[in-house]
Amino acid sequence: MMSMVPIDIEGRTFLGISVQLPKTTLLVVTSDKGYIMCGALDVALLNEKLQDRKIIAGRAVGVKTLDQLLDAPLESVTLEAENLGIKKGMLGRDALMYM
C-alpha cells in the first residue's frame, strides 16, 4: 500500500509519501529542492557515488510514521544539504524549511 499526503509546515506544502513494504515502511517528505527520508536512505552513496547530482537530503532513523519523520533529528545529511545550512541533529521539519 502506498499513500501520498500534503503536509503543511508554516504555510508551505510538502508531499509526504509512505510505502508499506514487507517488514518495513518507506517514508519520504519531499519539496521541490530536496527531501528527508527514513533510515533506508544511503547518504554515503549520495555523497560519494552520486555527488555530481548535488542531492539535497537528510536521513532520520527509527521512525515509523511521517509525523515521526518530521519530528525526528536527522542522523545524517548530504553535503549539498549542509551547503544550505541543514545540519545533522536538526529536526526534519526544520530541515525542510531550508529546501
N, CA, C and O atoms as a printed pandas DataFrame, in Angstrom:
     atom_number atom_name residue_name chain_id  residue_number  x_coord  y_coord  z_coord
0              1         N          MET        A               1    0.848   -1.180    0.000
1              2        CA          MET        A               1    0.000    0.000    0.000
2              3         C          MET        A               1    0.889    1.237    0.000
3              4         O          MET        A               1    1.930    1.269    0.656
4              5         N          MET        A               2    0.470    2.240   -0.736
5              6        CA          MET        A               2    1.198    3.494   -0.806
6              7         C          MET        A               2    0.225    4.636   -0.575
7              8         O          MET        A               2   -0.911    4.610   -1.049
8              9         N          SER        A               3    0.696    5.656    0.174
9             10        CA          SER        A               3   -0.142    6.844    0.357
10            11         C          SER        A               3    0.699    8.086    0.140
11            12         O          SER        A               3    1.891    8.114    0.447
12            13         N          MET        A               4    0.055    9.114   -0.394
13            14        CA          MET        A               4    0.675   10.416   -0.572
14            15         C          MET        A               4   -0.255   11.451    0.040
15            16         O          MET        A               4   -1.451   11.486   -0.248
16            17         N          VAL        A               5    0.322   12.295    0.892
17            18        CA          VAL        A               5   -0.484   13.301    1.576
18            19         C          VAL        A               5    0.250   14.636    1.560
19            20         O          VAL        A               5    1.475   14.679    1.670
20            21         N          PRO        A               6   -0.511   15.734    1.423
21            22        CA          PRO        A               6    0.124   17.041    1.552
22            23         C          PRO        A               6    0.448   17.298    3.021
23            24         O          PRO        A               6   -0.321   16.928    3.908
24            25         N          ILE        A               7    1.580   17.928    3.267
25            26        CA          ILE        A               7    1.989   18.279    4.627
26            27         C          ILE        A               7    2.263   19.776    4.660
27            28         O          ILE        A               7    3.115   20.272    3.922
28            29         N          ASP        A               8    1.545   20.490    5.511
29            30        CA          ASP        A               8    1.722   21.938    5.638
30            31         C          ASP        A               8    2.659   22.238    6.808
31            32         O          ASP        A               8    2.435   21.785    7.930
32            33         N          ILE        A               9    3.699   22.999    6.531
33            34        CA          ILE        A               9    4.612   23.472    7.568
34            35         C          ILE        A               9    4.787   24.967    7.354
35            36         O          ILE        A               9    5.358   25.400    6.353
36            37         N          GLU        A              10    4.296   25.740    8.292
37            38        CA          GLU        A              10    4.419   27.195    8.251
38            39         C          GLU        A              10    3.985   27.778    6.910
39            40         O          GLU        A              10    4.648   28.659    6.363
40            41         N          GLY        A              11    2.869   27.279    6.387
41            42        CA          GLY        A              11    2.314   27.808    5.156
42            43         C          GLY        A              11    2.925   27.261    3.873
43            44         O          GLY        A              11    2.508   27.642    2.779
44            45         N          ARG        A              12    3.895   26.381    3.991
45            46        CA          ARG        A              12    4.485   25.737    2.810
46            47         C          ARG        A              12    3.985   24.307    2.730
47            48         O          ARG        A              12    3.838   23.640    3.754
48            49         N          THR        A              13    3.726   23.839    1.536
49            50        CA          THR        A              13    3.197   22.493    1.359
50            51         C          THR        A              13    4.287   21.563    0.825
51            52         O          THR        A              13    4.966   21.860   -0.157
52            53         N          PHE        A              14    4.424   20.445    1.501
53            54        CA          PHE        A              14    5.365   19.388    1.128
54            55         C          PHE        A              14    4.550   18.141    0.829
55            56         O          PHE        A              14    3.369   18.070    1.171
56            57         N          LEU        A              15    5.172   17.161    0.194
57            58        CA          LEU        A              15    4.488   15.917   -0.122
58            59         C          LEU        A              15    5.050   14.803    0.742
59            60         O          LEU        A              15    6.249   14.524    0.708
60            61         N          GLY        A              16    4.178   14.164    1.520
61            62        CA          GLY        A              16    4.558   13.019    2.338
62            63         C          GLY        A              16    4.195   11.736    1.618
63            64         O          GLY        A              16    3.069   11.568    1.149
64            65         N          ILE        A              17    5.156   10.837    1.537
65            66        CA          ILE        A              17    4.940    9.566    0.839
66            67         C          ILE        A              17    5.275    8.424    1.795
67            68         O          ILE        A              17    6.339    8.405    2.413
68            69         N          SER        A              18    4.358    7.484    1.902
69            70        CA          SER        A              18    4.544    6.318    2.749
70            71         C          SER        A              18    4.287    5.076    1.907
71            72         O          SER        A              18    3.228    4.939    1.294
72            73         N          VAL        A              19    5.264    4.172    1.881
73            74        CA          VAL        A              19    5.132    2.939    1.111
74            75         C          VAL        A              19    5.319    1.772    2.069
75            76         O          VAL        A              19    6.391    1.599    2.650
76            77         N          GLN        A              20    4.271    0.977    2.228
77            78        CA          GLN        A              20    4.355   -0.190    3.102
78            79         C          GLN        A              20    4.937   -1.353    2.311
79            80         O          GLN        A              20    4.363   -1.809    1.322
80            81         N          LEU        A              21    6.089   -1.820    2.775
81            82        CA          LEU        A              21    6.791   -2.944    2.156
82            83         C          LEU        A              21    6.801   -4.100    3.142
83            84         O          LEU        A              21    6.498   -3.895    4.318
84            85         N          PRO        A              22    7.136   -5.295    2.709
85            86        CA          PRO        A              22    7.233   -6.391    3.666
86            87         C          PRO        A              22    8.241   -6.061    4.773
87            88         O          PRO        A              22    9.407   -5.781    4.496
88            89         N          LYS        A              23    7.792   -6.095    5.993
89            90        CA          LYS        A              23    8.612   -5.905    7.193
90            91         C          LYS        A              23    9.171   -4.497    7.395
91            92         O          LYS        A              23    9.993   -4.292    8.288
92            93         N          THR        A              24    8.743   -3.521    6.584
93            94        CA          THR        A              24    9.210   -2.147    6.785
94            95         C          THR        A              24    8.290   -1.167    6.070
95            96         O          THR        A              24    7.473   -1.562    5.238
96            97         N          THR        A              25    8.427    0.093    6.393
97            98        CA          THR        A              25    7.693    1.149    5.714
98            99         C          THR        A              25    8.694    2.197    5.251
99           100         O          THR        A              25    9.515    2.669    6.038
100          101         N          LEU        A              26    8.629    2.554    4.001
101          102        CA          LEU        A              26    9.487    3.564    3.418
102          103         C          LEU        A              26    8.798    4.919    3.577
103          104         O          LEU        A              26    7.654    5.083    3.153
104          105         N          LEU        A              27    9.486    5.894    4.184
105          106        CA          LEU        A              27    8.908    7.206    4.449
106          107         C          LEU        A              27    9.740    8.300    3.807
107          108         O          LEU        A              27   10.966    8.304    3.919
108          109         N          VAL        A              28    9.068    9.238    3.127
109          110        CA          VAL        A              28    9.735   10.362    2.477
110          111         C          VAL        A              28    8.845   11.589    2.601
111          112         O          VAL        A              28    7.627   11.504    2.446
112          113         N          VAL        A              29    9.468   12.741    2.884
113          114        CA          VAL        A              29    8.781   14.022    2.750
114          115         C          VAL        A              29    9.649   14.842    1.817
115          116         O          VAL        A              29   10.839   15.035    2.068
116          117         N          THR        A              30    9.044   15.329    0.731
117          118        CA          THR        A              30    9.808   15.983   -0.316
118          119         C          THR        A              30    9.331   17.406   -0.594
119          120         O          THR        A              30    8.166   17.750   -0.395
120          121         N          SER        A              31   10.270   18.211   -1.057
121          122        CA          SER        A              31    9.982   19.560   -1.539
122          123         C          SER        A              31   10.418   19.614   -2.990
123          124         O          SER        A              31   10.757   18.584   -3.573
124          125         N          ASP        A              32   10.413   20.791   -3.577
125          126        CA          ASP        A              32   10.870   20.893   -4.960
126          127         C          ASP        A              32   12.393   20.857   -5.067
127          128         O          ASP        A              32   12.922   20.698   -6.167
128          129         N          LYS        A              33   13.119   21.001   -3.936
129          130        CA          LYS        A              33   14.583   21.026   -3.960
130          131         C          LYS        A              33   15.238   19.793   -3.340
131          132         O          LYS        A              33   16.339   19.414   -3.739
132          133         N          GLY        A              34   14.582   19.173   -2.382
133          134        CA          GLY        A              34   15.206   18.058   -1.676
134          135         C          GLY        A              34   14.189   17.265   -0.887
135          136         O          GLY        A              34   12.981   17.409   -1.075
136          137         N          TYR        A              35   14.704   16.411    0.015
137          138        CA          TYR        A              35   13.800   15.555    0.773
138          139         C          TYR        A              35   14.462   15.054    2.048
139          140         O          TYR        A              35   15.683   15.066    2.198
140          141         N          ILE        A              36   13.598   14.612    2.961
141          142        CA          ILE        A              36   14.045   13.872    4.134
142          143         C          ILE        A              36   13.436   12.477    4.015
143          144         O          ILE        A              36   12.383   12.285    3.407
144          145         N          MET        A              37   14.130   11.514    4.613
145          146        CA          MET        A              37   13.703   10.136    4.429
146          147         C          MET        A              37   14.047    9.311    5.654
147          148         O          MET        A              37   14.855    9.715    6.489
148          149         N          CYS        A              38   13.430    8.166    5.744
149          150        CA          CYS        A              38   13.697    7.229    6.828
150          151         C          CYS        A              38   15.082    6.610    6.666
151          152         O          CYS        A              38   15.828    6.980    5.760
152          153         N          GLY        A              39   15.418    5.683    7.528
153          154        CA          GLY        A              39   16.724    5.050    7.553
154          155         C          GLY        A              39   17.114    4.312    6.287
155          156         O          GLY        A              39   18.274    3.926    6.150
156          157         N          ALA        A              40   16.196    4.100    5.356
157          158        CA          ALA        A              40   16.526    3.414    4.105
158          159         C          ALA        A              40   17.415    4.262    3.197
159          160         O          ALA        A              40   18.019    3.739    2.260
160          161         N          LEU        A              41   17.500    5.554    3.463
161          162        CA          LEU        A              41   18.313    6.450    2.644
162          163         C          LEU        A              41   19.797    6.216    2.904
163          164         O          LEU        A              41   20.234    6.176    4.054
164          165         N          ASP        A              42   20.556    6.064    1.847
165          166        CA          ASP        A              42   22.000    5.848    1.949
166          167         C          ASP        A              42   22.717    7.172    1.639
167          168         O          ASP        A              42   23.051    7.448    0.487
168          169         N          VAL        A              43   22.943    7.973    2.667
169          170        CA          VAL        A              43   23.566    9.281    2.498
170          171         C          VAL        A              43   24.989    9.147    1.958
171          172         O          VAL        A              43   25.408    9.955    1.129
172          173         N          ALA        A              44   25.732    8.150    2.409
173          174        CA          ALA        A              44   27.098    7.951    1.922
174          175         C          ALA        A              44   27.102    7.724    0.412
175          176         O          ALA        A              44   27.959    8.262   -0.289
176          177         N          LEU        A              45   26.162    6.941   -0.093
177          178        CA          LEU        A              45   26.059    6.706   -1.531
178          179         C          LEU        A              45   25.809    8.021   -2.264
179          180         O          LEU        A              45   26.435    8.292   -3.289
180          181         N          LEU        A              46   24.896    8.835   -1.741
181          182        CA          LEU        A              46   24.590   10.115   -2.389
182          183         C          LEU        A              46   25.804   11.034   -2.388
183          184         O          LEU        A              46   26.060   11.721   -3.376
184          185         N          ASN        A              47   26.558   11.053   -1.286
185          186        CA          ASN        A              47   27.721   11.919   -1.179
186          187         C          ASN        A              47   28.906   11.426   -2.009
187          188         O          ASN        A              47   29.678   12.235   -2.525
188          189         N          GLU        A              48   29.052   10.140   -2.139
189          190        CA          GLU        A              48   30.241    9.585   -2.794
190          191         C          GLU        A              48   29.996    9.242   -4.264
191          192         O          GLU        A              48   30.654    9.795   -5.145
192          193         N          LYS        A              49   29.079    8.357   -4.526
193          194        CA          LYS        A              49   28.866    7.871   -5.892
194          195         C          LYS        A              49   28.009    8.797   -6.745
195          196         O          LYS        A              49   28.152    8.826   -7.968
196          197         N          LEU        A              50   27.119    9.556   -6.107
197          198        CA          LEU        A              50   26.198   10.424   -6.861
198          199         C          LEU        A              50   26.434   11.904   -6.555
199          200         O          LEU        A              50   25.529   12.724   -6.710
200          201         N          GLN        A              51   27.635   12.242   -6.126
201          202        CA          GLN        A              51   27.949   13.616   -5.725
202          203         C          GLN        A              51   27.661   14.629   -6.832
203          204         O          GLN        A              51   27.243   15.751   -6.547
204          205         N          ASP        A              52   27.879   14.249   -8.079
205          206        CA          ASP        A              52   27.659   15.165   -9.195
206          207         C          ASP        A              52   26.193   15.570   -9.343
207          208         O          ASP        A              52   25.896   16.567  -10.002
208          209         N          ARG        A              53   25.287   14.824   -8.748
209          210        CA          ARG        A              53   23.856   15.160   -8.809
210          211         C          ARG        A              53   23.453   16.245   -7.811
211          212         O          ARG        A              53   22.379   16.835   -7.933
212          213         N          LYS        A              54   24.312   16.508   -6.826
213          214        CA          LYS        A              54   24.078   17.555   -5.820
214          215         C          LYS        A              54   22.723   17.397   -5.133
215          216         O          LYS        A              54   21.933   18.339   -5.064
216          217         N          ILE        A              55   22.472   16.200   -4.631
217          218        CA          ILE        A              55   21.197   15.876   -3.999
218          219         C          ILE        A              55   21.130   16.472   -2.600
219          220         O          ILE        A              55   22.059   16.329   -1.805
220          221         N          ILE        A              56   20.029   17.134   -2.315
221          222        CA          ILE        A              56   19.771   17.733   -1.013
222          223         C          ILE        A              56   18.855   16.776   -0.261
223          224         O          ILE        A              56   17.689   16.611   -0.619
224          225         N          ALA        A              57   19.397   16.138    0.800
225          226        CA          ALA        A              57   18.602   15.142    1.511
226          227         C          ALA        A              57   19.100   14.950    2.933
227          228         O          ALA        A              57   20.252   15.241    3.255
228          229         N          GLY        A              58   18.206   14.455    3.771
229          230        CA          GLY        A              58   18.540   14.129    5.148
230          231         C          GLY        A              58   17.898   12.812    5.534
231          232         O          GLY        A              58   16.874   12.416    4.977
232          233         N          ARG        A              59   18.520   12.132    6.505
233          234        CA          ARG        A              59   18.073   10.803    6.935
234          235         C          ARG        A              59   17.786   10.797    8.429
235          236         O          ARG        A              59   18.596   11.257    9.234
236          237         N          ALA        A              60   16.627   10.272    8.784
237          238        CA          ALA        A              60   16.267   10.067   10.189
238          239         C          ALA        A              60   16.059    8.564   10.396
239          240         O          ALA        A              60   15.467    7.893    9.551
240          241         N          VAL        A              61   16.544    8.048   11.508
241          242        CA          VAL        A              61   16.409    6.613   11.780
242          243         C          VAL        A              61   15.418    6.365   12.910
243          244         O          VAL        A              61   15.185    7.227   13.757
244          245         N          GLY        A              62   14.840    5.167   12.901
245          246        CA          GLY        A              62   13.924    4.770   13.958
246          247         C          GLY        A              62   12.532    5.355   13.847
247          248         O          GLY        A              62   11.777    5.330   14.819
248          249         N          VAL        A              63   12.174    5.880   12.690
249          250        CA          VAL        A              63   10.848    6.477   12.516
250          251         C          VAL        A              63    9.917    5.490   11.825
251          252         O          VAL        A              63   10.339    4.701   10.979
252          253         N          LYS        A              64    8.640    5.548   12.203
253          254        CA          LYS        A              64    7.662    4.614   11.649
254          255         C          LYS        A              64    6.468    5.309   11.007
255          256         O          LYS        A              64    5.625    4.660   10.388
256          257         N          THR        A              65    6.397    6.633   11.155
257          258        CA          THR        A              65    5.301    7.401   10.561
258          259         C          THR        A              65    5.864    8.698    9.989
259          260         O          THR        A              65    6.979    9.101   10.319
260          261         N          LEU        A              66    5.084    9.343    9.134
261          262        CA          LEU        A              66    5.502   10.633    8.594
262          263         C          LEU        A              66    5.648   11.672    9.693
263          264         O          LEU        A              66    6.578   12.477    9.664
264          265         N          ASP        A              67    4.735   11.664   10.669
265          266        CA          ASP        A              67    4.838   12.611   11.786
266          267         C          ASP        A              67    6.135   12.409   12.553
267          268         O          ASP        A              67    6.788   13.379   12.936
268          269         N          GLN        A              68    6.510   11.162   12.777
269          270        CA          GLN        A              68    7.779   10.893   13.466
270          271         C          GLN        A              68    8.956   11.379   12.631
271          272         O          GLN        A              68    9.923   11.905   13.182
272          273         N          LEU        A              69    8.893   11.212   11.314
273          274        CA          LEU        A              69    9.953   11.686   10.430
274          275         C          LEU        A              69   10.108   13.200   10.534
275          276         O          LEU        A              69   11.229   13.707   10.562
276          277         N          LEU        A              70    9.017   13.908   10.590
277          278        CA          LEU        A              70    9.066   15.370   10.711
278          279         C          LEU        A              70    9.675   15.817   12.032
279          280         O          LEU        A              70   10.371   16.832   12.084
280          281         N          ASP        A              71    9.420   15.070   13.095
281          282        CA          ASP        A              71    9.846   15.480   14.435
282          283         C          ASP        A              71   11.152   14.841   14.890
283          284         O          ASP        A              71   11.621   15.117   15.994
284          285         N          ALA        A              72   11.741   14.002   14.062
285          286        CA          ALA        A              72   12.984   13.322   14.431
286          287         C          ALA        A              72   14.202   14.172   14.064
287          288         O          ALA        A              72   14.177   14.910   13.080
288          289         N          PRO        A              73   15.264   14.064   14.859
289          290        CA          PRO        A              73   16.521   14.713   14.467
290          291         C          PRO        A              73   17.153   13.925   13.316
291          292         O          PRO        A              73   17.115   12.695   13.296
292          293         N          LEU        A              74   17.724   14.641   12.377
293          294        CA          LEU        A              74   18.365   13.981   11.255
294          295         C          LEU        A              74   19.671   13.348   11.707
295          296         O          LEU        A              74   20.501   13.997   12.344
296          297         N          GLU        A              75   19.842   12.095   11.379
297          298        CA          GLU        A              75   21.029   11.330   11.761
298          299         C          GLU        A              75   22.196   11.639   10.824
299          300         O          GLU        A              75   23.357   11.583   11.228
300          301         N          SER        A              76   21.879   11.966    9.567
301          302        CA          SER        A              76   22.905   12.343    8.598
302          303         C          SER        A              76   22.258   13.183    7.500
303          304         O          SER        A              76   21.053   13.102    7.260
304          305         N          VAL        A              77   23.088   13.992    6.841
305          306        CA          VAL        A              77   22.614   14.846    5.749
306          307         C          VAL        A              77   23.660   14.824    4.635
307          308         O          VAL        A              77   24.833   14.545    4.881
308          309         N          THR        A              78   23.234   15.114    3.432
309          310        CA          THR        A              78   24.168   15.153    2.310
310          311         C          THR        A              78   25.004   16.434    2.368
311          312         O          THR        A              78   24.670   17.389    3.069
312          313         N          LEU        A              79   26.093   16.421    1.615
313          314        CA          LEU        A              79   26.954   17.598    1.538
314          315         C          LEU        A              79   26.201   18.802    0.982
315          316         O          LEU        A              79   26.397   19.926    1.445
316          317         N          GLU        A              80   25.349   18.573    0.001
317          318        CA          GLU        A              80   24.560   19.674   -0.566
318          319         C          GLU        A              80   23.571   20.230    0.449
319          320         O          GLU        A              80   23.307   21.433    0.455
320          321         N          ALA        A              81   23.022   19.377    1.305
321          322        CA          ALA        A              81   22.135   19.862    2.370
322          323         C          ALA        A              81   22.925   20.739    3.338
323          324         O          ALA        A              81   22.446   21.794    3.756
324          325         N          GLU        A              82   24.124   20.308    3.691
325          326        CA          GLU        A              82   24.977   21.105    4.570
326          327         C          GLU        A              82   25.257   22.468    3.960
327          328         O          GLU        A              82   25.295   23.470    4.675
328          329         N          ASN        A              83   25.453   22.518    2.644
329          330        CA          ASN        A              83   25.705   23.790    1.965
330          331         C          ASN        A              83   24.534   24.762    2.089
331          332         O          ASN        A              83   24.717   25.974    1.981
332          333         N          LEU        A              84   23.334   24.233    2.315
333          334        CA          LEU        A              84   22.144   25.076    2.503
334          335         C          LEU        A              84   21.928   25.459    3.968
335          336         O          LEU        A              84   21.030   26.242    4.277
336          337         N          GLY        A              85   22.744   24.912    4.872
337          338        CA          GLY        A              85   22.586   25.208    6.290
338          339         C          GLY        A              85   21.890   24.113    7.076
339          340         O          GLY        A              85   21.650   24.273    8.272
340          341         N          ILE        A              86   21.564   23.013    6.435
341          342        CA          ILE        A              86   20.935   21.876    7.110
342          343         C          ILE        A              86   22.021   21.098    7.828
343          344         O          ILE        A              86   23.057   20.777    7.245
344          345         N          LYS        A              87   21.779   20.796    9.101
345          346        CA          LYS        A              87   22.804   20.141    9.899
346          347         C          LYS        A              87   22.290   18.842   10.522
347          348         O          LYS        A              87   21.096   18.677   10.772
348          349         N          LYS        A              88   23.215   17.943   10.759
349          350        CA          LYS        A              88   22.920   16.717   11.496
350          351         C          LYS        A              88   22.337   17.121   12.847
351          352         O          LYS        A              88   22.844   18.042   13.487
352          353         N          GLY        A              89   21.282   16.443   13.285
353          354        CA          GLY        A              89   20.632   16.755   14.550
354          355         C          GLY        A              89   19.449   17.700   14.408
355          356         O          GLY        A              89   18.628   17.804   15.320
356          357         N          MET        A              90   19.351   18.388   13.283
357          358        CA          MET        A              90   18.218   19.291   13.029
358          359         C          MET        A              90   16.949   18.461   12.849
359          360         O          MET        A              90   16.994   17.380   12.261
360          361         N          LEU        A              91   15.834   18.952   13.342
361          362        CA          LEU        A              91   14.571   18.243   13.150
362          363         C          LEU        A              91   14.198   18.230   11.675
363          364         O          LEU        A              91   14.481   19.177   10.942
364          365         N          GLY        A              92   13.561   17.145   11.252
365          366        CA          GLY        A              92   13.164   17.011    9.861
366          367         C          GLY        A              92   12.356   18.188    9.358
367          368         O          GLY        A              92   12.611   18.688    8.262
368          369         N          ARG        A              93   11.382   18.643   10.138
369          370        CA          ARG        A              93   10.528   19.756    9.703
370          371         C          ARG        A              93   11.334   21.032    9.521
371          372         O          ARG        A              93   11.055   21.820    8.617
372          373         N          ASP        A              94   12.332   21.240   10.373
373          374        CA          ASP        A              94   13.177   22.433   10.256
374          375         C          ASP        A              94   14.051   22.354    9.014
375          376         O          ASP        A              94   14.246   23.355    8.324
376          377         N          ALA        A              95   14.580   21.167    8.726
377          378        CA          ALA        A              95   15.407   20.972    7.540
378          379         C          ALA        A              95   14.598   21.259    6.260
379          380         O          ALA        A              95   15.113   21.856    5.315
380          381         N          LEU        A              96   13.349   20.835    6.243
381          382        CA          LEU        A              96   12.514   21.048    5.061
382          383         C          LEU        A              96   12.354   22.533    4.749
383          384         O          LEU        A              96   12.215   22.908    3.585
384          385         N          MET        A              97   12.373   23.363    5.751
385          386        CA          MET        A              97   12.203   24.802    5.520
386          387         C          MET        A              97   13.393   25.409    4.783
387          388         O          MET        A              97   13.272   26.494    4.215
388          389         N          TYR        A              98   14.526   24.738    4.781
389          390        CA          TYR        A              98   15.699   25.184    4.018
390          391         C          TYR        A              98   15.622   24.734    2.551
391          392         O          TYR        A              98   16.350   25.237    1.695
392          393         N          MET        A              99   14.737   23.790    2.285
393          394        CA          MET        A              99   14.691   23.184    0.943
394          395         C          MET        A              99   13.712   23.911    0.030
395          396         O          MET        A              99   13.551   23.532   -1.130
